[in-house]
């Protein structure tokens, strides 16, 4: 069981890091999209300097999640990749379009009218990708996946296209924008830029709270026991209380201009939300109409899990220091 827990730890950690770091990456485009035209160039400059192309490396965390599911939990991987292949495909198209547009708009030798096209692709794909990521997450736990479908729509459309899924998709987008602003505030030096981002932080924090409330409402009417998962045990209550306190901490830090605190608190809030939701229905990863798929019961053979655990542990020794040094060095050179 030790090796299985190692694999599960890496799976949860990779999901958390993709949301924290990759989410901020997507948030850059979201922030650009919802900025006034007169501020577009300012935001583009700030985000390019503060976040930079190094954040494209954060898709590594998504790759780790896919590899873990494919190798260690093939039944879970098969169900998700089959019945959720449409939102998965749209999410991957968004990732590719976003990375491509980012490269062309920043490194194109000729700055002509195509810059307008690159900007639009970058910004809209930055919304599309986390939106479908939220939809996939909702479909995974809402019990809408039917492995014994009667027709195409029930099998491949209604399993993910739900009010709860769409609301969670919007909530995910708002979290990404919130993370992007939070991370950038502690890095910018210009007074006007900090004042502008401070206003954006307040707006995104409000949007996160509102959309988070809508997620609970849609979950209730969609018969998804989200309230029970979070508030059904003491651990969930503690996570919610800590997240609430940290929100007030964020507002205090913003007032006192302690911008480095905001970065830490934003990450903490996201982690507590993720922990509160996943703790209650662990070890069940996927909830189907016909039952559940568990990380304990639906693991692959022990030898494969053991080899996967060793690969993850050894790989992390070589890869993680390089990734974090890349991020550090990119910030240091400024």
C-alpha atoms as a printed R data frame, in Angstrom:
    type eleno elety resid chain resno       x      y       z
1   ATOM     1    CA   UNK     A     1   0.000  0.000   0.000
2   ATOM     2    CA   UNK     A     2   2.984  2.302   0.514
3   ATOM     3    CA   UNK     A     3   3.643  2.569  -3.212
4   ATOM     4    CA   UNK     A     4  -0.025  3.231  -3.925
5   ATOM     5    CA   UNK     A     5  -0.084  6.106  -1.447
6   ATOM     6    CA   UNK     A     6   3.070  7.527  -3.034
7   ATOM     7    CA   UNK     A     7   1.348  7.501  -6.431
8   ATOM     8    CA   UNK     A     8  -1.828  9.069  -5.004
9   ATOM     9    CA   UNK     A     9   0.267 11.766  -3.325
10  ATOM    10    CA   UNK     A    10   1.947 12.643  -6.618
11  ATOM    11    CA   UNK     A    11  -1.427 12.609  -8.398
12  ATOM    12    CA   UNK     A    12  -3.013 15.056  -5.947
13  ATOM    13    CA   UNK     A    13   0.109 17.222  -5.850
14  ATOM    14    CA   UNK     A    14   0.278 17.416  -9.655
15  ATOM    15    CA   UNK     A    15  -3.397 18.436  -9.827
16  ATOM    16    CA   UNK     A    16  -2.846 21.078  -7.143
17  ATOM    17    CA   UNK     A    17   0.273 22.485  -8.822
18  ATOM    18    CA   UNK     A    18  -1.423 22.598 -12.220
19  ATOM    19    CA   UNK     A    19  -4.272 24.567 -10.694
20  ATOM    20    CA   UNK     A    20  -1.946 26.911  -8.794
21  ATOM    21    CA   UNK     A    21   0.695 27.500 -11.465
22  ATOM    22    CA   UNK     A    22  -1.020 26.569 -14.714
23  ATOM    23    CA   UNK     A    23  -4.140 28.351 -13.465
24  ATOM    24    CA   UNK     A    24  -2.180 31.571 -13.073
25  ATOM    25    CA   UNK     A    25  -0.874 31.015 -16.596
26  ATOM    26    CA   UNK     A    26  -4.419 30.909 -17.979
27  ATOM    27    CA   UNK     A    27  -5.359 33.839 -15.774
28  ATOM    28    CA   UNK     A    28  -2.982 36.082 -17.711
29  ATOM    29    CA   UNK     A    29  -5.134 35.805 -20.832
30  ATOM    30    CA   UNK     A    30  -8.336 36.151 -18.808
31  ATOM    31    CA   UNK     A    31  -7.047 39.356 -17.245
32  ATOM    32    CA   UNK     A    32  -6.130 40.711 -20.682
33  ATOM    33    CA   UNK     A    33  -9.553 39.807 -22.074
34  ATOM    34    CA   UNK     A    34 -11.449 41.642 -19.334
35  ATOM    35    CA   UNK     A    35  -9.265 44.749 -19.321
36  ATOM    36    CA   UNK     A    36 -10.352 47.966 -21.001
37  ATOM    37    CA   UNK     A    37  -8.848 48.623 -24.406
38  ATOM    38    CA   UNK     A    38  -6.773 51.531 -23.103
39  ATOM    39    CA   UNK     A    39  -5.165 49.197 -20.540
40  ATOM    40    CA   UNK     A    40  -4.580 46.200 -22.821
41  ATOM    41    CA   UNK     A    41  -0.984 47.099 -23.677
42  ATOM    42    CA   UNK     A    42  -0.169 47.800 -20.044
43  ATOM    43    CA   UNK     A    43  -1.530 44.433 -18.908
44  ATOM    44    CA   UNK     A    44   0.172 42.637 -21.782
45  ATOM    45    CA   UNK     A    45   3.513 44.178 -20.827
46  ATOM    46    CA   UNK     A    46   3.098 43.482 -17.101
47  ATOM    47    CA   UNK     A    47   2.057 39.890 -17.585
48  ATOM    48    CA   UNK     A    48   4.750 39.118 -20.117
49  ATOM    49    CA   UNK     A    49   7.440 40.502 -17.838
50  ATOM    50    CA   UNK     A    50   6.105 39.065 -14.586
51  ATOM    51    CA   UNK     A    51   4.813 35.663 -15.708
52  ATOM    52    CA   UNK     A    52   6.795 35.063 -18.868
53  ATOM    53    CA   UNK     A    53   6.983 32.090 -21.236
54  ATOM    54    CA   UNK     A    54   8.468 29.968 -18.448
55  ATOM    55    CA   UNK     A    55   4.904 29.331 -17.273
56  ATOM    56    CA   UNK     A    56   4.289 27.151 -20.315
57  ATOM    57    CA   UNK     A    57   6.390 24.572 -18.432
58  ATOM    58    CA   UNK     A    58   3.474 24.181 -16.024
59  ATOM    59    CA   UNK     A    59   1.708 21.869 -18.461
60  ATOM    60    CA   UNK     A    60   4.172 19.305 -17.141
61  ATOM    61    CA   UNK     A    61   1.847 18.853 -14.159
62  ATOM    62    CA   UNK     A    62  -1.039 17.943 -16.462
63  ATOM    63    CA   UNK     A    63   1.172 15.431 -18.263
64  ATOM    64    CA   UNK     A    64   2.057 13.830 -14.920
65  ATOM    65    CA   UNK     A    65  -1.649 13.458 -14.082
66  ATOM    66    CA   UNK     A    66  -2.346 11.816 -17.451
67  ATOM    67    CA   UNK     A    67   0.619  9.430 -17.141
68  ATOM    68    CA   UNK     A    68  -0.341  8.394 -13.594
69  ATOM    69    CA   UNK     A    69  -3.917  7.619 -14.635
70  ATOM    70    CA   UNK     A    70  -2.861  5.844 -17.838
71  ATOM    71    CA   UNK     A    71  -0.251  3.626 -16.154
72  ATOM    72    CA   UNK     A    72  -1.586  3.150 -12.642
73  ATOM    73    CA   UNK     A    73  -5.358  3.382 -13.055
74  ATOM    74    CA   UNK     A    74  -6.224  2.289 -16.617
75  ATOM    75    CA   UNK     A    75  -9.923  1.737 -15.870
76  ATOM    76    CA   UNK     A    76 -10.292  5.310 -14.649
77  ATOM    77    CA   UNK     A    77  -8.293  6.633 -17.598
78  ATOM    78    CA   UNK     A    78 -10.409  4.627 -20.039
79  ATOM    79    CA   UNK     A    79 -13.717  5.918 -18.685
80  ATOM    80    CA   UNK     A    80 -12.605  9.558 -18.606
81  ATOM    81    CA   UNK     A    81 -10.949  9.522 -22.026
82  ATOM    82    CA   UNK     A    82 -13.953  7.775 -23.589
83  ATOM    83    CA   UNK     A    83 -16.985  9.522 -22.136
84  ATOM    84    CA   UNK     A    84 -15.350 12.932 -21.689
85  ATOM    85    CA   UNK     A    85 -13.346 12.939 -24.914
86  ATOM    86    CA   UNK     A    86 -15.169 16.007 -26.278
87  ATOM    87    CA   UNK     A    87 -14.356 18.419 -23.401
88  ATOM    88    CA   UNK     A    88 -10.879 16.877 -23.144
89  ATOM    89    CA   UNK     A    89 -10.278 17.556 -26.834
90  ATOM    90    CA   UNK     A    90 -11.538 21.140 -26.551
91  ATOM    91    CA   UNK     A    91  -9.311 21.716 -23.522
92  ATOM    92    CA   UNK     A    92  -6.248 20.394 -25.357
93  ATOM    93    CA   UNK     A    93  -7.049 22.516 -28.422
94  ATOM    94    CA   UNK     A    94  -7.205 25.518 -26.101
95  ATOM    95    CA   UNK     A    95  -3.787 24.683 -24.626
96  ATOM    96    CA   UNK     A    96  -2.203 24.329 -28.069
97  ATOM    97    CA   UNK     A    97  -3.874 27.452 -29.486
98  ATOM    98    CA   UNK     A    98  -2.886 29.490 -26.459
99  ATOM    99    CA   UNK     A    99   0.774 28.469 -26.501
100 ATOM   100    CA   UNK     A   100   1.016 28.989 -30.245
101 ATOM   101    CA   UNK     A   101  -0.590 32.431 -30.147
102 ATOM   102    CA   UNK     A   102   1.635 33.480 -27.251
103 ATOM   103    CA   UNK     A   103   4.762 32.539 -29.185
104 ATOM   104    CA   UNK     A   104   3.700 34.229 -32.413
105 ATOM   105    CA   UNK     A   105   2.569 37.475 -30.829
106 ATOM   106    CA   UNK     A   106   5.809 37.891 -28.872
107 ATOM   107    CA   UNK     A   107   8.386 36.537 -31.325
108 ATOM   108    CA   UNK     A   108   6.896 37.354 -34.722
109 ATOM   109    CA   UNK     A   109   9.546 39.322 -36.622
110 ATOM   110    CA   UNK     A   110   6.913 41.505 -38.283
111 ATOM   111    CA   UNK     A   111   4.445 43.309 -35.996
112 ATOM   112    CA   UNK     A   112   1.498 43.738 -38.353
113 ATOM   113    CA   UNK     A   113  -2.276 43.232 -38.298
114 ATOM   114    CA   UNK     A   114  -1.764 39.583 -37.357
115 ATOM   115    CA   UNK     A   115  -0.984 40.760 -33.824
116 ATOM   116    CA   UNK     A   116  -4.714 41.393 -33.430
117 ATOM   117    CA   UNK     A   117  -5.446 37.771 -34.382
118 ATOM   118    CA   UNK     A   118  -2.760 36.391 -32.062
119 ATOM   119    CA   UNK     A   119  -4.101 38.451 -29.163
120 ATOM   120    CA   UNK     A   120  -7.668 37.255 -29.686
121 ATOM   121    CA   UNK     A   121  -6.616 33.600 -29.934
122 ATOM   122    CA   UNK     A   122  -4.455 33.898 -26.824
123 ATOM   123    CA   UNK     A   123  -7.158 35.562 -24.743
124 ATOM   124    CA   UNK     A   124 -10.123 33.420 -25.743
125 ATOM   125    CA   UNK     A   125  -8.172 30.158 -25.498
126 ATOM   126    CA   UNK     A   126  -7.097 31.279 -22.008
127 ATOM   127    CA   UNK     A   127 -10.796 31.243 -21.092
128 ATOM   128    CA   UNK     A   128 -11.784 28.123 -23.021
129 ATOM   129    CA   UNK     A   129  -9.100 25.903 -21.478
130 ATOM   130    CA   UNK     A   130  -9.866 26.393 -17.747
131 ATOM   131    CA   UNK     A   131 -13.590 26.485 -18.521
132 ATOM   132    CA   UNK     A   132 -13.479 22.961 -19.920
133 ATOM   133    CA   UNK     A   133 -11.093 21.916 -17.167
134 ATOM   134    CA   UNK     A   134 -13.817 22.869 -14.694
135 ATOM   135    CA   UNK     A   135 -16.434 21.040 -16.756
136 ATOM   136    CA   UNK     A   136 -14.294 17.882 -16.725
137 ATOM   137    CA   UNK     A   137 -13.834 18.142 -12.956
138 ATOM   138    CA   UNK     A   138 -17.590 18.538 -12.484
139 ATOM   139    CA   UNK     A   139 -18.411 15.556 -14.701
140 ATOM   140    CA   UNK     A   140 -15.897 13.434 -12.806
141 ATOM   141    CA   UNK     A   141 -17.664 13.833  -9.457
142 ATOM   142    CA   UNK     A   142 -21.301 14.605 -10.314
143 ATOM   143    CA   UNK     A   143 -22.448 11.086 -11.186
144 ATOM   144    CA   UNK     A   144 -23.535 12.014 -14.712
145 ATOM   145    CA   UNK     A   145 -21.217  9.667 -16.620
146 ATOM   146    CA   UNK     A   146 -23.299  6.746 -17.902
147 ATOM   147    CA   UNK     A   147 -21.186  3.705 -18.786
148 ATOM   148    CA   UNK     A   148 -24.318  1.923 -20.032
149 ATOM   149    CA   UNK     A   149 -25.734  4.627 -22.323
150 ATOM   150    CA   UNK     A   150 -28.753  4.209 -24.556
151 ATOM   151    CA   UNK     A   151 -27.714  6.756 -27.176
152 ATOM   152    CA   UNK     A   152 -24.933  9.115 -28.247
153 ATOM   153    CA   UNK     A   153 -26.225 12.167 -26.364
154 ATOM   154    CA   UNK     A   154 -26.410 10.370 -23.026
155 ATOM   155    CA   UNK     A   155 -22.981  8.862 -23.564
156 ATOM   156    CA   UNK     A   156 -20.941 11.804 -24.806
157 ATOM   157    CA   UNK     A   157 -22.886 15.048 -24.286
158 ATOM   158    CA   UNK     A   158 -25.124 15.043 -21.212
159 ATOM   159    CA   UNK     A   159 -22.374 13.426 -19.150
160 ATOM   160    CA   UNK     A   160 -20.546 16.766 -19.037
161 ATOM   161    CA   UNK     A   161 -22.836 19.467 -20.464
162 ATOM   162    CA   UNK     A   162 -24.711 20.327 -17.256
163 ATOM   163    CA   UNK     A   163 -25.530 23.536 -15.342
164 ATOM   164    CA   UNK     A   164 -23.240 22.386 -12.530
165 ATOM   165    CA   UNK     A   165 -20.408 21.745 -14.980
166 ATOM   166    CA   UNK     A   166 -20.761 25.109 -16.723
167 ATOM   167    CA   UNK     A   167 -20.906 26.949 -13.394
168 ATOM   168    CA   UNK     A   168 -17.802 25.154 -12.139
169 ATOM   169    CA   UNK     A   169 -16.113 26.050 -15.427
170 ATOM   170    CA   UNK     A   170 -16.821 29.749 -14.858
171 ATOM   171    CA   UNK     A   171 -15.640 29.401 -11.251
172 ATOM   172    CA   UNK     A   172 -12.380 27.839 -12.457
173 ATOM   173    CA   UNK     A   173 -11.838 30.746 -14.862
174 ATOM   174    CA   UNK     A   174 -12.397 33.253 -12.060
175 ATOM   175    CA   UNK     A   175  -9.871 31.431  -9.854
176 ATOM   176    CA   UNK     A   176  -7.308 31.551 -12.662
177 ATOM   177    CA   UNK     A   177  -7.736 35.296 -13.087
178 ATOM   178    CA   UNK     A   178  -7.524 35.791  -9.326
179 ATOM   179    CA   UNK     A   179  -4.283 33.795  -9.122
180 ATOM   180    CA   UNK     A   180  -2.701 35.708 -12.008
181 ATOM   181    CA   UNK     A   181  -3.352 39.073 -10.364
182 ATOM   182    CA   UNK     A   182  -2.269 37.816  -6.928
183 ATOM   183    CA   UNK     A   183   1.044 36.483  -8.189
184 ATOM   184    CA   UNK     A   184   1.810 39.586 -10.233
185 ATOM   185    CA   UNK     A   185   1.125 42.114  -7.483
186 ATOM   186    CA   UNK     A   186   4.151 41.061  -5.467
187 ATOM   187    CA   UNK     A   187   6.439 41.444  -8.493
188 ATOM   188    CA   UNK     A   188   5.538 44.743 -10.142
189 ATOM   189    CA   UNK     A   189   7.434 47.829  -8.958
190 ATOM   190    CA   UNK     A   190   5.584 50.628 -10.722
191 ATOM   191    CA   UNK     A   191   3.107 52.424  -8.414
192 ATOM   192    CA   UNK     A   192   0.419 52.909 -11.086
193 ATOM   193    CA   UNK     A   193   0.635 49.262 -12.119
194 ATOM   194    CA   UNK     A   194   0.219 48.134  -8.516
195 ATOM   195    CA   UNK     A   195  -2.795 50.382  -8.018
196 ATOM   196    CA   UNK     A   196  -4.370 49.057 -11.209
197 ATOM   197    CA   UNK     A   197  -3.739 45.418 -10.251
198 ATOM   198    CA   UNK     A   198  -5.032 46.065  -6.729
199 ATOM   199    CA   UNK     A   199  -8.385 47.122  -8.181
200 ATOM   200    CA   UNK     A   200  -8.395 44.053 -10.423
201 ATOM   201    CA   UNK     A   201  -7.647 41.821  -7.424
202 ATOM   202    CA   UNK     A   202 -10.675 43.150  -5.559
203 ATOM   203    CA   UNK     A   203 -12.888 42.542  -8.590
204 ATOM   204    CA   UNK     A   204 -11.632 39.008  -9.177
205 ATOM   205    CA   UNK     A   205 -11.961 38.141  -5.475
206 ATOM   206    CA   UNK     A   206 -15.590 39.279  -5.590
207 ATOM   207    CA   UNK     A   207 -16.207 37.235  -8.756
208 ATOM   208    CA   UNK     A   208 -14.631 34.148  -7.152
209 ATOM   209    CA   UNK     A   209 -16.939 34.441  -4.130
210 ATOM   210    CA   UNK     A   210 -20.061 34.978  -6.264
211 ATOM   211    CA   UNK     A   211 -19.324 32.171  -8.727
212 ATOM   212    CA   UNK     A   212 -18.371 29.912  -5.822
213 ATOM   213    CA   UNK     A   213 -21.817 30.507  -4.339
214 ATOM   214    CA   UNK     A   214 -23.425 29.719  -7.704
215 ATOM   215    CA   UNK     A   215 -21.514 26.426  -7.786
216 ATOM   216    CA   UNK     A   216 -23.191 25.415  -4.508
217 ATOM   217    CA   UNK     A   217 -26.622 26.436  -5.823
218 ATOM   218    CA   UNK     A   218 -26.219 24.478  -9.080
219 ATOM   219    CA   UNK     A   219 -24.804 21.498  -7.184
220 ATOM   220    CA   UNK     A   220 -27.886 21.456  -4.950
221 ATOM   221    CA   UNK     A   221 -30.373 21.565  -7.832
222 ATOM   222    CA   UNK     A   222 -28.283 19.044  -9.821
223 ATOM   223    CA   UNK     A   223 -28.346 16.626  -6.858
224 ATOM   224    CA   UNK     A   224 -24.578 16.745  -6.443
225 ATOM   225    CA   UNK     A   225 -23.824 16.383  -2.684
226 ATOM   226    CA   UNK     A   226 -21.205 19.135  -2.691
227 ATOM   227    CA   UNK     A   227 -22.537 20.708   0.513
228 ATOM   228    CA   UNK     A   228 -22.413 17.328   2.254
229 ATOM   229    CA   UNK     A   229 -18.871 16.682   1.013
230 ATOM   230    CA   UNK     A   230 -17.558 19.965   2.362
231 ATOM   231    CA   UNK     A   231 -19.677 20.502   5.476
232 ATOM   232    CA   UNK     A   232 -20.333 16.862   6.350
233 ATOM   233    CA   UNK     A   233 -17.175 16.477   8.437
234 ATOM   234    CA   UNK     A   234 -15.063 18.588  10.759
235 ATOM   235    CA   UNK     A   235 -12.165 18.641   8.291
236 ATOM   236    CA   UNK     A   236 -14.333 20.363   5.690
237 ATOM   237    CA   UNK     A   237 -15.528 22.964   8.182
238 ATOM   238    CA   UNK     A   238 -11.948 23.697   9.223
239 ATOM   239    CA   UNK     A   239 -10.906 24.119   5.574
240 ATOM   240    CA   UNK     A   240 -13.789 26.526   4.899
241 ATOM   241    CA   UNK     A   241 -13.083 28.553   8.046
242 ATOM   242    CA   UNK     A   242  -9.387 28.818   7.179
243 ATOM   243    CA   UNK     A   243 -10.214 29.856   3.601
244 ATOM   244    CA   UNK     A   244 -12.645 32.507   4.883
245 ATOM   245    CA   UNK     A   245 -10.084 33.891   7.325
246 ATOM   246    CA   UNK     A   246  -7.500 34.013   4.555
247 ATOM   247    CA   UNK     A   247  -9.883 36.080   2.406
248 ATOM   248    CA   UNK     A   248 -10.010 38.735   5.126
249 ATOM   249    CA   UNK     A   249  -6.248 38.357   5.392
250 ATOM   250    CA   UNK     A   250  -5.988 39.131   1.684
251 ATOM   251    CA   UNK     A   251  -8.067 42.291   2.054
252 ATOM   252    CA   UNK     A   252  -5.948 43.368   5.020
253 ATOM   253    CA   UNK     A   253  -2.718 42.680   3.129
254 ATOM   254    CA   UNK     A   254  -4.041 44.679   0.177
255 ATOM   255    CA   UNK     A   255  -4.883 47.613   2.435
256 ATOM   256    CA   UNK     A   256  -1.458 47.503   4.114
257 ATOM   257    CA   UNK     A   257   0.277 46.939   0.749
258 ATOM   258    CA   UNK     A   258   1.852 43.672   1.908
259 ATOM   259    CA   UNK     A   259   1.763 42.197  -1.580
260 ATOM   260    CA   UNK     A   260   3.929 39.148  -0.855
261 ATOM   261    CA   UNK     A   261   1.275 37.960   1.611
262 ATOM   262    CA   UNK     A   262  -1.392 38.119  -1.081
263 ATOM   263    CA   UNK     A   263   0.478 35.627  -3.249
264 ATOM   264    CA   UNK     A   264   0.739 33.104  -0.411
265 ATOM   265    CA   UNK     A   265  -2.848 33.589   0.755
266 ATOM   266    CA   UNK     A   266  -4.263 33.148  -2.758
267 ATOM   267    CA   UNK     A   267  -2.479 29.827  -3.156
268 ATOM   268    CA   UNK     A   268  -3.611 28.766   0.321
269 ATOM   269    CA   UNK     A   269  -7.255 29.554  -0.483
270 ATOM   270    CA   UNK     A   270  -7.190 27.450  -3.638
271 ATOM   271    CA   UNK     A   271  -5.524 24.527  -1.848
272 ATOM   272    CA   UNK     A   272  -8.072 24.547   0.981
273 ATOM   273    CA   UNK     A   273 -10.942 24.521  -1.520
274 ATOM   274    CA   UNK     A   274  -9.394 21.614  -3.411
275 ATOM   275    CA   UNK     A   275  -8.699 19.698  -0.201
276 ATOM   276    CA   UNK     A   276 -12.201 20.267   1.208
277 ATOM   277    CA   UNK     A   277 -13.850 18.944  -1.965
278 ATOM   278    CA   UNK     A   278 -11.607 15.909  -2.488
279 ATOM   279    CA   UNK     A   279 -11.224 14.787   1.141
280 ATOM   280    CA   UNK     A   280 -14.778 13.557   1.712
281 ATOM   281    CA   UNK     A   281 -15.172 11.227  -1.275
282 ATOM   282    CA   UNK     A   282 -11.598  9.873  -1.198
283 ATOM   283    CA   UNK     A   283 -10.593  7.276  -2.414
284 ATOM   284    CA   UNK     A   284 -13.348  7.557  -5.047
285 ATOM   285    CA   UNK     A   285 -11.986  9.598  -7.948
286 ATOM   286    CA   UNK     A   286 -14.827  9.171 -10.441
287 ATOM   287    CA   UNK     A   287 -18.508  8.976  -9.502
288 ATOM   288    CA   UNK     A   288 -20.630  7.266 -12.156
289 ATOM   289    CA   UNK     A   289 -24.344  6.708 -12.543
290 ATOM   290    CA   UNK     A   290 -23.665  3.022 -11.935
291 ATOM   291    CA   UNK     A   291 -21.225  3.391  -9.040
292 ATOM   292    CA   UNK     A   292 -17.726  4.714  -8.435
293 ATOM   293    CA   UNK     A   293 -14.146  4.249  -9.579
294 ATOM   294    CA   UNK     A   294 -11.725  4.146  -6.679
295 ATOM   295    CA   UNK     A   295  -8.001  4.819  -6.454
296 ATOM   296    CA   UNK     A   296  -7.787  1.854  -4.070
297 ATOM   297    CA   UNK     A   297 -10.007 -0.728  -5.740
298 ATOM   298    CA   UNK     A   298  -9.315  0.203  -9.370
299 ATOM   299    CA   UNK     A   299  -5.530  0.369  -9.251
300 ATOM   300    CA   UNK     A   300  -3.472 -1.716 -11.669
301 ATOM   301    CA   UNK     A   301  -1.294 -4.660 -10.582
302 ATOM   302    CA   UNK     A   302   1.041 -4.088  -7.630
303 ATOM   303    CA   UNK     A   303   4.276 -4.365  -9.640
304 ATOM   304    CA   UNK     A   304   3.169 -1.620 -12.002
305 ATOM   305    CA   UNK     A   305   2.151  0.648  -9.119
306 ATOM   306    CA   UNK     A   306   5.518  0.029  -7.426
307 ATOM   307    CA   UNK     A   307   7.467  0.850 -10.590
308 ATOM   308    CA   UNK     A   308   5.342  3.944 -11.160
309 ATOM   309    CA   UNK     A   309   5.993  5.103  -7.591
310 ATOM   310    CA   UNK     A   310   9.751  4.670  -8.005
311 ATOM   311    CA   UNK     A   311   9.665  6.490 -11.351
312 ATOM   312    CA   UNK     A   312   7.813  9.416  -9.784
313 ATOM   313    CA   UNK     A   313  10.127  9.626  -6.778
314 ATOM   314    CA   UNK     A   314  13.327  9.398  -8.809
315 ATOM   315    CA   UNK     A   315  11.992 11.662 -11.542
316 ATOM   316    CA   UNK     A   316  11.046 14.337  -9.022
317 ATOM   317    CA   UNK     A   317  14.630 14.427  -7.739
318 ATOM   318    CA   UNK     A   318  15.911 15.404 -11.180
319 ATOM   319    CA   UNK     A   319  12.988 17.340 -12.647
320 ATOM   320    CA   UNK     A   320  11.547 19.454  -9.823
321 ATOM   321    CA   UNK     A   321  14.770 21.322  -8.922
322 ATOM   322    CA   UNK     A   322  15.225 22.201 -12.598
323 ATOM   323    CA   UNK     A   323  11.669 23.489 -12.962
324 ATOM   324    CA   UNK     A   324  11.802 25.663  -9.860
325 ATOM   325    CA   UNK     A   325  15.259 26.929 -10.797
326 ATOM   326    CA   UNK     A   326  13.866 27.885 -14.207
327 ATOM   327    CA   UNK     A   327  11.112 29.928 -12.575
328 ATOM   328    CA   UNK     A   328  13.556 31.471 -10.100
329 ATOM   329    CA   UNK     A   329  16.145 32.382 -12.712
330 ATOM   330    CA   UNK     A   330  13.532 33.943 -15.022
331 ATOM   331    CA   UNK     A   331  12.378 36.203 -12.186
332 ATOM   332    CA   UNK     A   332  15.920 36.858 -10.976
333 ATOM   333    CA   UNK     A   333  17.125 38.216 -14.301
334 ATOM   334    CA   UNK     A   334  14.764 41.182 -13.950
